[in-house]
Amino acid sequence: MNIDPQTAKIRQLNDRLRQTGRGGRVMITRGIQALGEQSVAAIIAKVRAFDTFTPDNDPWQEHDYGKFVHDGQNVLFKIDYYDLAMKFASPDPSDPKVTTRILTVMTAEEY
């Protein structure tokens, strides 16, 4: 499926953050933290390796959301786009000069 250039750029920036931790901030919730250091490391590794994007979980083709199970726990990740001051939505998520990306990893119960 073809995607427009702006969406392709957003996807590229999201993949970079998800796979490398660069280009934004990675946050974990208290629920993830409570699972322990080894589980946090394994969960972050699963987020980085995640590539099961489908029309159901990625309707905008931006690779900004995913869900998987870790040791029986439903885990979600979501990327949000803010302006540089982090007060409002980004005016252009395809432009890293005006966007702060936040990748949040959480348990499904925390969503």
Protein Blocks (a to p, Z undefined) as FASTA:
>chain_A
ZZdfklmmmmmmmmmmmmnopaiacdddfklmmnojklmmmmmmmmmmpccdcfklmmno
nopaccddeehiacddddddddfkomaccfblklmklcccddddddfklZZ
